[in-house]
Amino acid sequence: MPTREQLKKVSESYFQGLRDKNFPAIPFSDDIIFRAPLTPGGSGNPIKGKKDLFEKWWRPLEPALDGAEIKKY
């Protein structure tokens, strides 16, 4: 079981990566299963794998971020 310090470190890395729009810095598992209402196919059709998460979720967000660049996977 992770320690409190480990959870804090992962959480900080996650949110800093989001703030910086730095996808590689976000501690996603290579085997992530991502469900969200706004994903292609909705939450009933999860995105599987870190590479697909980047291609199907993060990359399409870029135009909505007013020119902000998302660092490549």
Buried (B, 14 or more C-beta within 10 A) or exposed (E): EEEEEEEEEEEEEBEEBEEEBBBEBBEBEEEBEBEEEEBEEEEEEBBEBBEEBBEBBBBEEEEEEEEEEBEEE
